[in-house]
Amino acid sequence: MESGSQIFLPYKSVGYVSSGVPFKLRAEKLHYSIMLAIGNSFQLLNSIKLFPRMVSNSQEGKIRDMSFYKKDHFLTTCKKDIILWKGQYEEFRFRGHSSKVIKLMVFDNILFSLAKNNELIMWDVDSRLIFKEQLPEFNAKTHRITELVHPLGYYNKILIGFESGEAQLWNIKTKKLIFTFNLIGKDEQQKNSNNNNGNNNKVKITAFQQSPVADIVAIGFSDGRVIIHNLKLDKSVLSYQQRGIVSSISFRSDGQKQHVASSSHSGDILIWDLEKNKPFHTLKAHDSECTKVEFLREEPIICTTGNDNSIKMWQFNGVDGVPILLRERTGHLDPPKSTEFFGDEQNSVVSISDQSIRYVSIIASTFNKELSKKNFKREIGSFSGFSTNFRRNRSWETAVSFHEDSKQAFTWDCSSYAVIKKLNIQEQVSSTKISNCGNFVFFGTVYGNLVKFNIQSGIKRAKILPNIQKTSITSIIVEPTNQFIITSGLDSIINYWDFNDLKHLYSIDISNYNNKEKDNNNNNNNNNNNKNNNNNNNKENTEKKEENKKNKNIRISKMLLHSESGIFAVVSNDDKIRLYDIDTRKLVRYFNVKGNVNSIVFSHDGRWIIASTEVDSVIRVLDIPSGKMIDWFKMPKPVTSLSFSPKGEYLVTTHSGQLPIYLWSNQSHFGSVFLKTPPETPNSIILPSQVIEISPQQQQQQSSNKEKSASKKLKEKEQYEEDEQYEIQQDLGLPEEFDDNQDGDDDEMKDDGDESSNKKSSIKQIDQLITLSSDVAKSKWQSLLNLDIIKERNRPIQQNEKPALAPFFLSTIEGLEPKFAKIDVVNPLTIKTAVSTGTANITGSTVNTNNDDNENNGPTEEELKGWNNWAGADEDENESEDENEEIEDDDEVMEDDEDDEDDEEDEDENLEKTTKTFKNEKEIYRSDKVIKTDSIQGTRTNFNLSLENGYITQNYSESLRILKSLTPSGIDFEIRTLTTADDYADIHYMFDFIVYQLLKNGDYDFIQSILSVTLKVHGYLLYNTSFKRDLRQLLLVFNEPWFKMQKLFHSNICMLRYFTNTLNN
């Protein structure tokens, strides 16, 4: 789906942990996987550190229930459908319900789904089909289903709980009712039957849980009662009472204690001791309803989640065995309403909601923390606003907050994540701002007073004189150099105050600017109009009077300063955003914005103002230099706050009724954006979903997995391509981000070469601009230029030879120190090398082949010690005798015919097998390296044939496609196989192909590398007069774009000189 904005694209959401849907647990090898719902998607957490390892794609509706299925599959509810996921991708949808699906239960390959209208359907997940025979329909008035469970050891049977308080055991194979359990008294059943219309007074079954013991099931009710019932005997074993509705039950199975835990809507968890039949501990786990509690199998750990956007794990530890918090992941309890970027690297955000202030990391959610209220919990009320400044971090407090209907403010230390001190303002606070130095904080009150405090000491330093600011202060701006303060109130006046003693300096009435502008417009119109237009002037005068009345009612709601440019924006209730210069106090720009602007933010460079309106949920991007709106888009939910990252990467938004903090990527920061005229109506845009976060350990695991999978695929390739690609990548050391095939999908990309090339080559050429090759990896054309150097550098120092094996049986000489017996057999390869070179070094001794007695000089006993010079024992005796005869023949030839050239060539070949050879740099490109083949049609490559066809049709698209699909060594091979037959026809075709591609201005970098290699290989042929036309065309192709660039350079230089001369004069 395309984004509704030209500039901003959905990136991700942060701070969203759980939407309150009961989680699901699945045991892995050494940990548990926790499945959590986050709105329209779900995530998988690792139980060891609660780190997310997978996030699914978004679906249309919210998830009401979910479940694991086998190893890689998951099930979620989506409105009237049930979605089967494979990993993070949707695989199949089960459709058949007539209302929303609210509950799922997986029983082997059978799926039970319960709809809101009491419709229960059985599905076969493996075949993706619905069962023809279903359980009979249940009357919603008398038997509304609330819970489902499969009792342990009861094959093909399920237990169904109803609102009436009874439970029924059904055989799903025969579709027959087996037994009905009356779990509550007859008096309560009569009350339930009498209260069919009023569901609040009914005693409903709200939770089922199978115990580790067969036949025993725990049942929770809406009145807080928990019954442990024996299904086989139809008898209650134990029962206890808790406060509130029972939402879930779980049994402890580690064998140390016999506990059962039950959660309630108040957020408390009651842990009951089954042995002593009394309560063991009451755990305050969540600030709102606790939706699920579950013990980990055979571990003294429970996992809980609730509607407070959190998941927690508790461990039963210590002497008393009371559970303590082990680990947690939390977010805002209620929707955040304001955010500010914080920190040196600007990778974190400080946000507030009505009940909390949190430090949120954009990169890793493990750093997210709530700032502790410590001993001020009762005094800190609902948050109204805050201000931050990172400059004094780790020295003293860096954040200040004020609260609704409170005369007190609080300072917070974001490094220790806690509140530090309380400031008594003595009046109800309406706004606050920390100075740019981080030493002072200013508070505006509802009575129009401005107070200055020192943050470190908490002492009041200054206060303005009364009766100057008559209305409540709505915004405070601190000048970057600490010279003056700017305030605005619920009127049209902007006041300047001295920073040190808060004396009044200047005032600006924004309503006067409106009158001046309109008077100028009216005077211009009156001068141009004739005397007969008196009626029109009267109408204009009446409209002017009405507008003057409106100007008196102008109220400033918000102000914001961009420190680098010295421009501050003023938002008022007359649907305008005005821009003023902070030093000259003059109006710079103003924008008409329809709607109540509730939040504005400057871009990092001060070029844009981004404003959101509350009524229509529209965000507008206003360009300050041009004074026009360049983009606007509509959000699904009203925006409550905006903030822009100081480096320009992201726009951060918060929305009403939404727990996450949403990030939008600024496309103009990461590349060029070609803006179009904004549409007449704003396009809708979808909110970003959560993105998977990768920890360093997961990165190492993924990289190792990628290397393993890549090695398996490379083994299946041809050895030649494997070596070349590995050498190129190892030599250049390019990062993975420059490769097109990043995820180890090289084989798949090459197998689908046609499809991928068609998709990637769909980039349109922009006028006559040069376009680089986006579908060719940068490493390909870079390594093509240096291919011979890479091959030479990666040549092995010594060729891999089959190691000589020791004989199976070693004869020894007996004695005090046993020694190996002297062996007459030596390595023939060593003798051969020694003969060919004239001398040979064998363990320090020299053998001279020029002596006449060289045949009698054999190796000594010291030379034969060790394993290096033993002959292969697995060879036949006949083979060893033949090799000895060949050595003697070679010795005779060397003595008799020393000047024979043929024998010298044979000896050189033997030397190359055993010694290292090197090339000089001048020998890298030589004309004799060109492979000369006949120009027979049957022996030519596909590239040669495509060049000939392209020359005839003047369309070389097929030739370009073939080159892009080849490896660097394959491209080099194709260039070297161009023949000189038929008057250099192939080479003429090649140069015509290069000229054709250069004129198209496409794949410029790739074609330049091909031209460079072609000139190096076939450059010696260009002295022939037949290539005169080709060289002239190449010269024209290179000169024409350079002339254009030269004209641009000259014109820009002239313009710069003109302006510098005029400014200097």
N, C-alpha and C positions, 0 to 999 in steps of 0.2 A: 504494500500500500504506500503510495507516494505521500510525502509530508505536505501539510497545508502551508508551510512557510518556505520561502526561498533561501533564508539565511540559517534558520535553526532546524536541527533534526533531533528527534528523540534519541537520547543516549542511554540513560539508566535511572533507576530509582534507588535511593539509599534510605536506611533507617526503618525498613519494613521487615519485621521478623515473623509475625504470625497474625492471621486474621481471626483467630479464635476457634477455628474448626478443629475438632479433636485430631491429634496427630496419630500417626501409625508407626510402629516399630518393626524392624526386620533384622534378625541376627545375621551378621556377616562372620568372617573368620575370626577376627580379633576385636571387632567393634560392632556397633549397631548403626543402622541407617535409619534416620528419623525423617519421615515425610511430613512436611508442614505446608499448609495452604497459605498463600499470600495474595488474597484477592482473586484475580482471574488466572493465576498460575500457581504452581507449587515448586518447592525446593527440597532438596535432599541434604541433610546435615550429617556430619560425622560425629558420633557420640563422644569421641575422645576429646575434641576441642570445640565442638559445635560449629565447625567451619563448613560453609556451604560448598558442596562439590558438584551440584547440578541444579539448574533452574530451567523449568519448562517454558515453552512458548505460551503466550497469552491465549485464552479462549474467550468466547463471547460473553458468557455469564460467570457469576461468582461460583466458586467451589463450595458446595454445602457438605459433601462427604467424599471420601477417597479411600483407596486401598492399594496395597501391593498385589501384584500378580506375577508369579514365577520370578525369574531373575531380573529381567530387563524391562518388564512391562508394569504399567501403573494404570489405575482406573480412577476417574474423577467424574463428578456430576456436572452437567452443564445445561441448565434450564430443564428442558424435557428430555434431553439426551444423556447418554453415558459415553464418555470418550475413553478409548483404549490408547495409551501412550506407549511408544517404544523409545526409551530414553526421554529426551526433551521434545520429541516430535510426535504429532498425532498420527495414529495408524488406522484407527477404525472408530465408527460411531454406531452405537446401538440406539435405534429409534423405535418407539412403540408406545411410550407413555403419553397420556393425554394431559398431564399436568407436570409441575416441577418435581424432579427427583430429589428426595431429601435424605435417603439412607441407602448404603450399599453393604453387602456382606458376601464375601467370597468363600465358597465351600468346594475345595478342590478345583475342578474346572467349571463349576456351576456358580453363576452370579445371581444373587437375589437383589432386586432393586425395589425400593418402596417410594411411591409418589405421594404428593401432598393430599390427593383425593383418596388415600387408602388403597391404592392399586399396587399389588404385589406381583412381580413378573420374574420368571426364571429364565436365564440365558445360558447357552453353552458358549463359553468364551473361546474355546479352541476352534470351533466351527463357525463362530460369529453368527449363530442362528438362535432364534427364540424357540423354546420348547413348545411342541404342539399341545401337550397336556400340561395345564397349570393347576395350581392349588385353587380350590373354590374361592369365589369372591367373598370378602368379609364386609359385613354391613358397617358403614362408618359410624352410625349412631350407637350401635351396641358393642361393636368390636373394632374400634380404631386401633391400628397397630402402632406401637411406640418403640419396641425393641425386638431384635433378632439375635439368636446365639445358637451355635452348634455344640451340644453337650459332648464332653469327652467320652469316647467309646461307644456312642450311640450312632451307629452307622446309618446313613441315609435319613437322618432325623434332624429336625430343627425345633427350637423352642421359641414360640412367639409370645410376646407380652402385649397386653392391651391396656387401654385407658381405664377400663373397669377394674383393674387390679388383679385379674386372673391371667393365667398363662396356659398355653396349649402346646402339646407335643405332637408334631405331624411327621408322617413318613412321606418324604418327597418322591419316593419311587412309586409307591402305590397310591399316593395322593389321598391318604386317609388319616383321620384324626385318631390318635392313639389314646391320649389322656388329657384331662383338663385339671389344672391345679388351681384351687381356690386359696390364694395366698393371704387374703385378708378376711376378716370376720364377716358374718352374714349381715350384721348391722351396717357395716361400712359399704358392703355391696348394695344394700338397699338405698343408702344415701347416694351412691354413685348413679344408680338407676334413676333416682328422683332428680338428680342434677345433670341430666343429659344435656340440657340447654346451657347450664352454667358450668363451664369446664374448670373454673378456678377452684371450686370446692371439691373436686374429685381427687381421690387417692390413686394416682397413676403409677404405672411401672415406668421408671425413667432410666434404669441401668441394669444390664446383665453382665455377669462375669463368671467364667468357668474357673473353678479352683484347681490346684494341682492334683487333687484327689478326684477319682471318678465318682460320678453320681452327685457331687456336691456343686451347687451353683449359688452364687451370691446375687441377690436381687435388691435393687434400690428403688425407693418410692419417692413421690413428690412431697410427702410430709416429713422427710428426713429419716424414715425408718429403713434399716438395712437388715434383711433376713438371709441367713445362710441355710439353704433348703436342700434336703436329700430327695432327689427325684425318684429314686428307686422305692423308697419307703413312703414318699409323699409326707415328709415330716420335717419340720423346721428344727435345725440343730442349735441355732443360736440367733439372737437378734439384738440390735442395739439402736439407739436413737442419736441423731446428730441435728445440728441447726441448719435449716435450709434444705432446699431440694438436692437430692443426691444426683450428681451429674455423671459420676464414673466410680468404679470400684476396681481394686487390684490387690492380689495376694502376693506376699513375700515368699520367695522360694529358695533362699540361700541356705536354709537349714539352721541358722543361728537363733532366730526368733520366729515365733508364729504370729505374724502381724497381717492385718488387712487394712488398707487405706481407702478412704472414700472422700471425694471432693464435693464441694458445695458451691452455690451461686455467690456466696459471700467472699470467696477466695480462700477460705480455710480448708485445710486437709486434716481430717480426724484419723489418727492411727490407733487402731484397736488391738489390744493384746488378746489373742484367742485363748491362750492357756489360762490366764487369770480372769478372762471375761470382764475386762474393765478397760477404760481408755488409757492409752500409753502416752500420747502427746498430741497436742493440737498445733499444727504448723500454719502460720500466716504466710502463704506462698505467693499470693497475687493480690493486687489492689482492686481487682474486679473479679468477675465470675471465673472460677477455675473450671475449665471445660474437660480436662482429661488428666488423670493421674495413673501411672503405670510403673510397676517395679521391673527393673531389668532382670532377666532370667538368671537365677543363681548368683545374684549380686546384691549387696545391701545398698542399692541406689534406686531412687525413684526419679522419674522424669515427669514434669508438670508443664502445662501451658494454660493460658487464659485469654480473656478478652483485653488484656492490658498490653498487647503487642510484645509478648516475651515468651521465652521458653527457659526453664531452669532445671537443673539437676541437683539433687540433694543426696548426701551420703550419711548413713547411720554410723557414727564414729564416736569414739571416746568411751569413758567408763559407763556413763548413763545411757549411751546408745541413742541420744537425741539427734535427729537429722540436722546437718549443717549444710549451708550452700556450697556446692562443689564447683559449679560453673554455670554461666548464664549468658544469654543474648537478649538484650532488651532494646526497645525503641520508645518513642513517645506514646504515652497512654492515650492522649487525645491529639487531634490534628495540629501540627505546628503552624504558627501564624507569623513568624518573622525569622529571618536568617541573616547572618553576616559572615563573610569569609574571615578566617583567622589563621595566623601562623606565618612563619617565614616562607615556607614553600607554598603557602596558600592552597594546601590540599585538604583542608578541614574547614568545617562550618560550625558555628555556634548558633543554635536555634532554640526558640522558646515556644512553649504551648501554654495552655491555661494552668497546668499543674507542675511543669518541670522545665528546666533549662539543661540542654544536653550539648555535649561535644561530639560531633559527627564527622568521621573521616570519609572522604570521597573515594579513597583508594581501597582501604581494608576495613571491613566492618568490625573486626576484632578490637579496634581502637575506640569504638563508640562507647561512651560512658555518660551516665547522668551525673551532674554535679550535685554533690551531697548537701542537704540542708542542715545537717548536724542537729544542733540544739535549737534551731530557729524554725522547726517544722510547723509549730502552731502559729508563729507570727507571720510566716511567709504565706501570703494569700495567692490569689490568681494573678499570673504575670500579665502586665499591661505593655511593657516595653523594656528595652535594654540597650546598652551600648558597649562596644568592645574596642580595645586597642592593644596590639601585641607588643608595642615598643618596650614596655617594662615587664615583660614576661619573666618569671622566676625571680623578680625583684620584689614586687608587690602585686596587688590585685590588678587584673586586666579586664574585668567586666563589671558592670553596674546594672542593677535591675530595679524597677519600681513596679508597684502592684495596685490593683484596683482598690479604691476607697481606702488607701493607706497613706499615712503621713511619714512613712519610713521607707528608706531605700537600703539595698544590701549590696555589698561588694563581693566579688567572686574571683577566686584564683583558678584559672583554667589549667595550670600545670599540676596542682594538687587536687583538682576536680572537687572543690568544696567551697562553701560560703565562708567568709572571713569575719566581716564585721557588719554592724548595723549603723546607718546614718539617720539621725533624726532631723527631718526637714521642717517639721512643725506645721506644714500645710500639705494638702493633698497634691501629689506630684502628677503632672500631665505630660512631661517630656524630660529627656536627659541626653547628655552628650559628653564624652570624654575628650579632653584636649589632645592635640596632635602629639604633644610631648609625653602624654600618659601620666602626668603628675596631678592633674586637676580634673574634676568632674563638675558639670553645671546641671542644675535642676530647674525646670520651669514648673510653676504651680498653676492651679486652676484660677487663682486670684490675680495672676499677672506678675508675680514676683519671680526674680531670677536669683538663685543662690549658688555660690561657688564653694566647693569643698576640696581639701587636699586629700588625695586617695590614701596615701601612706599613713598619715596621722589620723585622718577622719575628722579634722578640725575645720570649722567653717571659716572661710577667708574673706568673703565679700557678699554683699547683697545690694540690689538696686534700690533706689529711692521709690517710695510708693507713688501711686497716681500717675505714673508715666505710661506703663503698660496696663491698660484698663481691662483687657480680656485675657482669657486663659491662653497660656503659651502652648502652641501646637508643635513648633519645631525650633531647634537650636542648631546653629552652624558656628563652628569654631574656625577662625581664619588659620591657615597652615603655619604662619609664622608667629602666632599668638599675639597679634596686635589688637584685634577686636572680636566681638561676638555679635552674631546676627540672630535675631529672634522674630518670630511671627506669631500672631494670635488669631482669635476668631473675629478678625476684622480685616481691613485692606491695608494695614500699616505694617511696614517692615522697619525694625529698629536696629541701629548699630550701637554697641556698647563697648567701652574700653575694657580690655582683657584684665587688667590688674585690679582696678577699683570699681568696675562696672558703672562708670559714669556714662550718661547718654551722650551720643555723638551726632548721629544723623537719623533721619526718618524718610522712608519712601512710601508714598501712597500709590498703590498700583491702579486705583480707580482713576487718578488724574491722567495716567498714560492712555487710558481708554478714551477719555474726552478729547485729549489732544489729537489722537489719531483720527477720530471721527470728525472733529472740526476741520482738520486739514482736508479730509475727503469731501466734506460738504462744500468748503470754499472752492475747491477745484471744480466741483460739479456746477456751482452757481455761476462761476465765471464763464463756463462753457454754454450754459443754458440761456435761452432768450427770456424776455420779460413776460411772455405769455405763459410761463410755467409757474405762476404764483401758487396754483392749487397744489402742485407737486411739492413746492417748498413748505407749504403749510403742513402737508402730511409728514414731511421729513422732520419738521419741528416737533410735531406731536410724538413721533417715534423717538426723537432725541430725548424728550422729557421722560418718556417711559424708560428708556435705557439709563437715564441718569438716576432714576429711582432704583433700578436694578444695581447700578454701580455702588450705591450706598449700602446695599445688602451683600456686597462681595465679602467672602470669608476665605482666608488662606487656610488650607488644610494640611499642607505638607511643603517642606523645602528640602533641597538636597544639593550639596556642593561637590563639584569635581575639582580636586585640589590642584592638579597639574595645569589645567587651563584657566582656573580662576573664574569659572562661570557657575552660577547656582540657579537651579530651577525652582519655580514657585508654582504650586498647584492651588487653584481656587475653585469655588463652586460655580463659576460662570463658564465652565467647560473650556478653560484655557490653561495652557502651560506656558509660562513666561520665563525667559532666560535673561539674567542680569549679570553684568560684569561686577565682580566683587570689589574692585578698586574704584572704578569710575561711577558705579551705582547707576549705570544707564541700561535701558532695555536693549538687548541684543537681538533676540528673536522671540516670537510667540507662535504657538500652534493652537489651532482650534480642534478640540477633541470632544466628540459627542459622548456624553455619559459621565458618570461620577468616577474620576480617576482615584483609585485607592492605593496605588503603589507606582513608583517610578524608580528608575536606576539609570545611571550613565554607563556607557560602554567604557572599557578600560582606557581607550585613547581619547575619550571625550567627544567622539564624532557623532554618536547616536544617543538618543534618549529612548528608552524602552518604557512604555506606560501601559498599565492594565486598567480596565474599567470593570466595575463590580457588577453592573446590571447585565451586560451582554457577554461577559467572560471573554473579551477580546483583548489581545495584546497588540500594540502598535509600535512599530520601529520608525522613529522620526529622525531624519538626517538633518543635523544642525547646519552645515555649510549651505546646503541647497534650500533649507526651510520646507522640505516636503516629506511626506510619509512614503517610505520605500517598501514597506512590507507590513502586513497585518494578518492575523490568523486567530481562529476561535478555539478556545479550550473547552473540554467537556465539562469542567467544573470551574466555578469562579476562583480567580486568583486572589490570594491573601497577601503575598509578598513577592518581591523580585530582588535578586542580587546577581551581580556580574563578577566573574572571577577577575582578579587584578591582572592576570596574564592574557585574558581574552579568550580562554578556551571554552568556558561554559557559561550558560545562563541557568540560574537556580530559581525554581518556583515552588511555592507551597499553595495548596488549594483547600478550600473549605470541605470538610468531611473526609479528607484524605490523610492517612497516616504517613505515607512516604514523603521524602524530599526528592523532587524531580530535577534531573540534570538534562540540559539541552546543549548539544555541541554546536559551536559557532563555526559554520562552514567557511566563512571568510578568513578565519584564523588558520585553518589547515589547508587552504587552497583558494583559488580565484573563484569568485561568484559573479556571474553575469546576471544582473538584476533586470527584471522586466517591470512593466507598469503594473502596480497592484490591482487585483480584480475589484469589481464594484462591490462585491460582498466577500467578507473574509471566508477563507476555506477552513474547514474543521481539521484539527490535528489530534492524533491519538497520544495518550500519555505513555511515556516510556515504561517498560517493565524492568524488573530486576535482572542484573547481569551477573554471571558467575564470577566469583573472585578466586584467584589462584594463589595459593600460599607458596613460599619457596620450596617446601618439601614436595608439593604437588607438581611444581615446575620441574624439579629433578626427576620425579617419577615419570612425568609425561615425556620429558626429553629422552629418558632411557627407553621408554616404550616406543617412541618414534624411531630411535636408532635401531631397536630390535626389529621392528616391522620393516624399516627401510632396508636393513641387511638381508632380510628374507626375500624381499622383492628384487634386490640387486642380484642375488644368487640366481634368480630365474632369468636374468638378462644375459646378453652376450658378454663375454669377458672383456671384449675390446671397449664397449661403451661403459662398462662398469669402471674400468681403470681410468679412462679419460675423464669422466665426470668427477670421480673421487680426487684425482690429481688437481683438477682445475679448482674445485672448491677448497681443497686443503691449501693450495698455493695462494690464492687471492685472499682467503680469510674473510669473505664477505658475510655480513649478518644475514639471518634467515629472512628478515623483512624485505630484502631486496630480491628474493626469489619469488616467482609466481606460485610455485608449488610448495606451500609452507607446511602442510600437514602430512607430509610423506605420501602424497597422492600423485607422485610423478608418473607412475605406471598408468593410473586411471586417466590422467590428463592426456597422456600420449596415446592411449587406446582410443579415446574420444577426441582425437585431434581435429577432425573436421568440425565437430559441433563446437568445441571450445574456441577454435579460431574464428568461427563465424560470430560467436557471441562477443569475443573480445575486440574484434575488428569492426564493430558497429559504431566506433567513435567517429563523429562527423568532423570533417575538416572545416576549420573556422577561417573563412575568407582565404587569404594568401599567407597565413601564418604557418610557421614550421611546427609540425607535430612530431613529438618523440614517440618511440615505439613503446606502447603501454602493454602489449601482449608478448613482449620478448624480455626475458630476465636480463637485468643489467650485467650480471656475471657472464652471460653468454657472449655479448659482443665485446666485453672487456677482455675476456680470456681468449677470444678469437685473435685479437691483436698480438697477444703475447703467447700464443700457443706453443711455438717452438722453444721459447725460453722456459716455459713451464715443463715441457717434456724433458728438456735437458736437465733442469734442476731436479726433477723427480726421478731421474734415472737411477736405479740401484747401484750402489758402490761395487757390489760383487754379485754376479748372477747366482740365482738360487740353483744349487746343485744337489743331487741326491747324496746324502751323507754316506760315507763309507762305513760298512758294518764290520764289526769285529767277528772273528771266527767263532763258531759255536763252542769249540773245545780249545782251550789254551793250555799248551804243554808247559810245565814248569820244571825247574831244577831244584831238587831237594837240598836242604841245608838249614842253617840257623835262620837265614833270611832267604825265603824262597824267591826265585827270580824266574821271569819268563824265558822260555827257551828261544834261541836264535832262529829266526825264520828267514828263509831265502827268498820268499815271495815279497815283492814290493809293489807299490802303486804304479801301474804303467803310465797313468796320466801325469804323475810328477816327473817321471823320467822323460816323457815326451816333451813336456814343457822345458825341461832342462836342456834337452837336445836341440830344441828349436831356438832357444835363446843363447845357447853356448855355455851358460853357467846356470846353476840352480842352487839356491840356499835351502838346505834340508837340516833343520834344527841346528843352525849355526855353522855347518861345514859347507865347503864349496867343491863342486864337481867340475872339473875342467874337461870338456869334450874334445879339445884339440889334441890332447895327449894320445899317444898310440896305445897306451895301456889302459885306456878308459873303460874297456870292457871288463878288465879284471878288478877295477876299483869299485867295489860294491859298498853299500851302506854299512856303517859300523853298528855295533850293538847299542850305543847311546842314541843313534839316530832312529832306531826302531822302537824305543821305549815309548809307551803311551798308546793312544788310539788313533792318532791322526793319520798314520801312514799304513795302516793295515788294509789289506785287500779285502774286497767283498767276499764273505763266506758263502753267500747264497748263490754264487755263480758256479756254473759247471766247470769241470776241469778242462774240458775241451776248449771252452771259451777263453780261459786264462792262458792256455798254451798258444792259441791263435793270436792273442794280443801280444804275447812275448815275441812271437815270430814277426809280427808287424813292426815291433820296436826295433828288432835287429835289422829288418829290411830298411827301415828309415835311416838307421845309422850308416849302413853301407852306401845308401844314396847320397848322404851328406858328405861322406869321405870321397866319393868318386866324382860327383857332379855338384860342386858348390855353386857354380854360376848358372845353374838351370833355373829359369824364371818360373816355370810351372810349379816346381817344388817349393819355391819361395812363397808363391800364392797359397799353396796348401798349408805351409807352415804358418802363414799369417792368419788363416782361418782358425787353425788350432789355438793360436795365441789369443784370438778374440773370445774363445770359449772359456779361457782360464784367467785372463788378465783384464783389468779395467781399461776402457778406452774413453777418451775425452775429445770434444770438439772445440775448436776455437770459435769466438763470437762471429768472425767473418764468414765462417762456413755455415751459418744458420740458414741463410737464404742463398741458394745456388740454383742456377738454371738447370743443372742436371737432376735436380730433385723433382722437376715436373714429370709426371707420369705420362709417357707418350703411348697412346693407343691408336689403333686404326679407327677411321671414321665410318666403320660399318654400322648400319642401323641397329643390328641386333646386339652390339656390344656397348652402345651408348646408354647412359643413365637416364632416369626420368627427368632429371634437371636439365640435361643437355637437350632432350627432346622438347621440354617446355620452353626453353630459350628459343629454339628454332620456330616453334609455333607462335610464341609471343612476338618474334620479329616480323612474322608474316601478318599477324592480326593486330599488331601494336597494342597488345594487352598482356602484361607480364604478371597478372595477379596470381596465376598458378605457380610461376617460378618463385615469387615471393613467399607463397604459402609453403612450398617445399623447403626453402631455406630456413624459415622460422621453425619448422618441425624438426630440423636436424640438430644434432649436437655440434659444439664448436669444431671438434675433430671431423665430423661429417661434412661441415661446410668447407673446411680447409681441403678435404679430399675432393669435393666436387670442383673447387676452383682449380686444383692441380691437375685434374683429369681433362681439362679443356684442351683439345687437340689443336695442332697447327696445320692439320690437313685442310684441303679445299680452300687454300688461300686464307688461312686463319679465320675460318667462318665462325667457329665457336667463340673465339675471343672477340670478334666483332659483335656477335650477339650479346656477349657479356657486357661490353661497354655501352651498347645501346640500352640494355636493361638498366644499368646504373644511371644513365642520363634520364631515362624515362621516370625512374623513381625519384630522382632529385627534383625534377620539374613538378612532380606531384606534391612535394614538400611533406610527405608522410614518411614515418619510420626513419627520421633523419639520422639519428645516431647509429642505427643498425646498418643503414646503407653506407654510411661513412666508413664503418669498420670493414665492410665487404670490399669497398673501393680500395682501402689501404692494403688489404691482403692481396687483392688482384694485381695492384701495381708492384708489390714486392715480388710476387711470383712470376708474372709475365711482363715486367717492366722492360726487360732487355729487348723485347720484340717491338717496342713502340718506336724504335729508330727506323723501322721500315716505313716507307712512304705510303703504304696502304692504310696506315693508322692516322694519317694527317687529319682526316675529317672527324674521326672520333676524338682526337685531342682538342680540336677546335670547339667541338660541342661541349666537352667537359669544361673548357676555359670559359665559355659563355655562361654555362650553368652556374659556375662559381662566382663569376664577376657580377652577374645581375643582382643577386641578393646583397652582395657586398656594397654595390653602389647605392642601394636603397638605405642600408644601414649608415653609410658614409654621409648621405644627405641628412638623415635624422641627427647624426652626431654634430654636423656642421651647424644645422639650424638651432640645436639646443645650446651649443657653445656660443653662438652669436647672441641668442636670447640672454644667456647668463652674463655675457660681457656687457650687454646693453643695460641690464638692471644693476649690475655692480657699479658701472660708471655713473649711472643716474643717482644711485643711492650715495655714492661717495661725494658727488658734486652737491 
